[in-house]
Each structure stands twice: as structure tokens, then as C-alpha cells.
Amino acid sequence: MKTIQKTFVLTALMCSCQLAYAQNEINSKTKENSIERISVTGTAQSRYVIKESSSLTGFPLDFLELPRVVNIIPEQLILDQKITDLSEALRNTPGVSLGDGFGGTNDDFLIRGFRRNAVYRDGFRRATNFKTNLSNVEYTQVVKGPASITYGQVEPGGLVDIATKKPLAEKRFAGEARVGSFNDQFALLDWSTPINDSAAIRVVGSIQDAESFRDFSDINRDTLSISGTFDLAPTTRLNLSYEYRDESRPLDRGTITVPTPDGRAVLNEVLDIPLSTRFGEQYEVFESNFNFFDATLEQELGDNWNLRFSTAYEVSSANDLQARPLAVAIFDADGPISEDGFIEFQSPADISANINEGLTGVFDDPTDQVFLIRRTDGNQNADVDVLYLNAIVTGEVQTGNITHKIAIGGSYRDFERKDNFVNSANSDGLPAAFGFSGIPLFDVSNPVYGNLPTGLNTDDFARRTFSSEDYGFFINDYIVLTDNLGVLIGGRLDSVKSGFNDGVTAFTNGETTGTDLKLDSISEFSPQVAVNYKMTSNSSLFASYSESFAPNTDTANTEVSNSEQFDPEDSEQIELGIKAEFFGGRLQSSVSIYNIEKTNVLSTEDGITTLRDGQTSEGIEFSISGQPTEGMNLIAGYAYTDAEIEVDGVTGNKPRNVADNTFNLWASYEFQKGSLEGFGVGGGYFFVDDRFGNDDNSYTLDSYGLVDLSVWYTLATPGLGEDGTVRFQLAVKNLLDEEYYSASGGDLRINIGTPRAVFASVSFAF
């Protein structure tokens, strides 16, 4: 039924495109019958460069003025690379590694060695985590280093802030239809129009229905975004927007590692198991429904002063269920395992003791039998409600020959999440009589599915509640001392109240009763100071010191059944860098070195949360982006990241998933004239170095390099309007069909990289 519905919606979208095309063709012929020749046009080059950023200060600063590093991923790059997920877009930023993302269902990444799974949306810290669809994203900012001053609670490595699409001043209608490997079907419509001289609206919608190279995987994603801009007075503007997302995708834990005499090893490297084989179940699905409303009032106060007040409301719901891997059991070829997967001689107590040690046996012969011990669990009826309030006043003050660019602001965030954590375990945390009766072991070489219980009633499990209230006030002052010298001074005071109730001590008929939610309070001040010196007209030197903090609670980890409050994380960073522009400002580059120190580090591995005493990271990053010549686009970056964590009181281990070296390169060229005008070709190479798969550093995920290729032809179509175009494109991802493991969530959670995939698309804009 879902496939029929998707096909109907896809057909409707395509029919809408055809009707719009026909109407515009009629209008064009009515206005001008003299058009006889179809010409070719290229992509607007301005769509690859964004000159200013206000993310770190609250007021816009030019690229050479800003004394920090902010990498921009523009929409045009997303279109050229045929990217639909944020995690894939982040490959274009140096110093970013991927995490396992809760079985590939959430955004999960590490910046400068520090894990981050929260994404900002137009400056709001989005509470609901899912795999962000980029259909409604204008560009993505990757802010490097602590950014607490304007953003509040953040990881010291940096953050990701997506800027959504807003109404355009001119009328525009665009769309795309795409098909690809693994039955991937995608359609997008993007319509913006002025209503009158003082109002405009924009509507963006997309659908995706896809499978995967993994067994029994089905992905369904629908998005709808509506935004409006209204000039209430010559100095007053109101922006409204609403975004809806509905998504269903498999919760896929990937593959596992097994202990060997030489240490742990990825199972697929010691046994001939197809990469398509899943060790989970068909019911393993993550479903989410997301609604986001926001309103922003912009008021000019005169004399270069402006007020911006924003409010937003987020409401979402989600459900997930998984066959959680608890341990791996290994037996010799003649081991005491029946054909249907039951242990023939051990007692439940014996197997329980072995599981508590983490494993049973060592893989030391190709004929060994490998089994997984699993249980069913998940977060059901996970409801999130969040209210946001932001206010900021910006302006300039002149004191003699010195100019002060000032931002004063505050924010409020009221968050609540409720869910039921269901599981099939007994009081020992194990499935009842596992491996002895009722539920067999799971044979990874000859999987038999459907043996785990799925009928778990949420009324039998406590309703957990997590709540927090955040207040923050900040001030930034960028002091222009001379034409070449600027100093940034700022600080932010945050106060956070948060608490968790697992519902167990006051649990009656599925509801928490008789116990109030206890809120713990934390307050923290975060300063920043930076100096920027413009050495020449096209280069600058900067140095900065900044701090950040974030409350510590493992309720952000939806895999655990109990949560608690930890001491907050405190971080500081020192950074030095050089920026330069070339080719008349069309090409931007930066080089920076940094050192970050962080205390009270929260880490989760295989569903167990621990607090590390400390983590450090130092490194160097280089990035370059822009259009060195007409028709050519270039984005490249390199990062060396030396990150260390403290494990069991000993410093020196590397955090999992953090690569020492990463490199990204994307270059494209589109012919601007001649017989090949409108023909473009782009190629990319993305390298990730070796990474440890766990914080104990007992095994390594090998390095990998992915090659992507894309070709397109942009055709001018006057029948679609004066600037109408149609673009035909073919893209190949992982051209060389590299086998790789993209990330680890622990010894029993290894994400498998996607093999070669081919996509063909037709897009239009007028």
C-alpha cells in the first residue's frame, strides 16, 4: 500500500511539473513568438560562495574579518554531488569523522575529535535527532571550535548549523526527479513567489522511496516546508515558517567484531559473509515524525541598530525497535550447538557468566562457529516538545576613531521528552533461557530470522521523562581599532535546569505518579577573545581563545533504559590561523592550528555510558573553496587530528572513529561557451585514515578513499521562461566500489559503507 501511495504522489508531482511547463510555454509563446532557437546556459557561479557569516558573533563579518574558521557547504555543491543526507555532505569539511548514528538512523559526527549528534536549524538547537534530509537546506555552516557565546551549549570541536530555504524576491519554480541504485526514487518541488510588493512565500516538498544494499531495508522520507516573508512596515519584517518531516528507515547495526589471538577483528574480514547480510530482524525500523514552527520579527531601530526576536516550537514523535546484540559466542566446529541453535550442555548460569564477561570463546580457526546473543528492545512513544525564544540587538557605536560592532542577546529553551523503553530481557538483563529453550542463538553464517519476541506492550514498561530549561545571555563586541586590526571580546552566562525520572519508583499502569521531576541546576560563564589582523588587502592573521560548556546527561543516548545527571563538560580552545582570498575574492582559503582541552567527557559504547576524566585534541586544518576561473568550482580540505582520551585513569588512547588524517577534494568545470556550453563534469576524492573502533583501541577500522564522478548538461528552455533551464545529470558514488567500514558504535556495531551507486536525474528551474 505504501508503494502505491508513493507512486501516486510521485506521479502527481511529475504531472504538476508538466502542467507548470505547459502553462509557461503558452505564456511564453503569447508574449514572444520570435523565439526559434534553443540555447544552452551554465550554472550561476555565485551559488558556490558565501561571503559573510554571523554565526559566531551575532552580526555579519566578512570572511577576512572573522577571527575563527567557519566552513560553508552550499546548496549547489549538494546538487552537483547528488547528496540527500547531511552526513554525506559533511565529507566536504576537513576534520569531520562519522559516528555510527544509532544504527544509521541519526546524524552523528565528530568535529576535531569530539562527538556531536545535535544539529542546529537556523540557530535553534534542534532537539529531535534524525538523518537530516537536505531538501529544504540553502547551505550548511560547520563552525569549528567552541561556539557557546551565540549558540549556548556546544561541544568544543564545533557544531553544524543548517540554514533553511526562505522566500525569494523573484518568482521561481524548480524541481527534480531522480532514480538510482537500490531502487532509490526521489522527487523534489521548490516554488517561491512574491504575493505583492511586501510579501512572498516559498513551498518546498520532497519524497523519497528507496531500498539499500543491505537485506530487507526500506527507506521512506517525506518533507514539506512552507515559509513566508511579510514587510509589516518599511522598518519591520516578519518571517514565518513551518517544516514537516516523516521518515521510516531500518535501524541497522551493521556487522560485528570477534576476538582473535591477535586481537579483535571485523567478522567479515575473517569469515566469508556477504556485506548485504544483516544480523538484525525485519522489524528493526526507526520511525519519526517532526514538526517545526518558527517566527522571526526583524525591526530596524535606526542609526545602524536592529532588533531580531525569534520564537519556535518543535514537536516530534518516534518509535524504534531493535534486535540488540549483547555478546558474541564462539564455538569450535564440533561445539555443543544443535542444528537449530541451542546450547546442549551448559546451564543458563554458565552462559550468563560468560556473557557478563563480554564474550564466549576466541575465533582462532576458520571452521569456528560464531553466534550472536541478542534481545529485543527499543524506545516507544518517544514524544518531544520544545519551546524556543531568542532575542538579539545588534548595532555600532563610535568612540573617537574606534568602531564597536556590538551584539547583545539572550535565549530560552524549554525541553521535554517522554518515552517507554521496552525490552525482552529478564531481571538479569538476558532473554529468558536464551540458547536453551524458546530462543536459539543467532548463527551469523546461516542466519535464521524471526526467533526474537516482538509483542512488547508499552503499558508494561515505565514512562520515562526528561526535562530541561535553559537560559542564556551574551554580549559580543568586535572592536575595529584600525583599518587592519580588530579585536573580538565576548562572554555568555548560561543557566540550565534538568532532571530525569525513569518512572520505576512511582510506576502504576504505565504512568509515573506520586513523584515530582527533580531538576538539577547548573550555571556557567563562557568567555571568548580573538584578534584579527589584516596583513594585506587579501589576507589576514587571527588568534583566538574560547571556552564552552555542556550539561552531561546520557538521556541524549536513546539506547539506555536508565539515565542520570553528570557534572558538566568544560572546554577551552586556543587557535591560530591565516586566511586569504585569491582571484578577486572568488577563491577563499584558510589554515589553522588549534589545541582543545576538555574535562568530564561523557562516552557511550555498546549502550553503556561512562564519564571520562578528560579529552584533548590538537591539529591543523586547511580548506579552500570558490571559483578560481569562470566555470570552475573547487572545494578541498585536509585535517590532521591528534585526539586523546583518558581510559581507566590512563591518558593516551584515541577516541573511536577519529581519524588522524582526512582529505576531501571536489572539483568541477562547466563549459561557458562554444559547442559544449552547458556541459559540466565534476569529480571528488574523499579519504579517511585508519580509526580505532573502540576507546580501548583494541582493533582498527582500515582507511578508505572514495571516488565520485558526476556529469551533466544544462539546457536553456525559453518555453519555461526567460531564464528557464533543464539539467540532465548522471552521478556515480564510490566509483571504484571500495569496501569499507564508515564508523563504529562499539565492538558489536560496525557500520558498513555503501558500495558503488549510480543516479540519474532531470531537474528544471525557471
Buried (B, 14 or more C-beta within 10 A) or exposed (E): EEEEEBEEBBEEBBEBBEEBBEEBBEEBEEEEEEEEEEEBBBBEBEBBBBEEBBBBBBBBBEBBBBBBBBBBBBBBBBBBBBBBBBBBBBBBBBBBBBBBBBBBBBBBBBBBBBBBBBBBBBBBBBBBBBBBBBBBBBBBBBBBBBBBBBBBBBBBBBBBBBBBBBBBEEEBBBBBBBBBBBEBBBBBBBBBBBEEEEBBBBBBBBBBBBBBBBBBBBBBBBBBBBBBBBBEEEEEBBBBBBBBBBBBBBBBBBBBBBBBEEEBBBBBBBBEBEBEBBBBBBBBBBBBBBBBBBBBBBBBEEEEBBBBBBBBBBBBBBBBBBBBBBBBBBBEEEBEBEEEBBBEEBEBEEBBEBBEEEBBBEBEEEEBBBBBBBBBBBBBBBBBBBBBBBBBBBBBBEEEEEBBBBBBBBBBBBBBBBBBBBBBBBEEEBBBEBBBEEBBBBBBEEBEBEBBEBEBEBEEBBBBBBBBBBBBBBBBBBBBEEEEEBBBBBBBBBEBBBBBBBBEEBBEEBEBEEEEEEBEEBEBEBBBBBBBBBEEEBBBBBBBBBBBBBBBBBBBBBBBBEBEBBEBBBBBBBBBBBBBBBEEBBBBBBBBBBBBBBBBBBBBBBBEBBBBEEBBBBBBBBBBBBBEEEBBBBBBBBBBBBBBBBBEEEEEBBBBBBBBBBBBBBBBBBBBEEEEBBBBEBBBBBBBBEBBBBBBBBBBBEBBBBBBBBBBBBBBBBBBBEBBBBBBBBBBBBBEEBEBBBBBBBBBBBBBBBBBBBBEBBBBBB
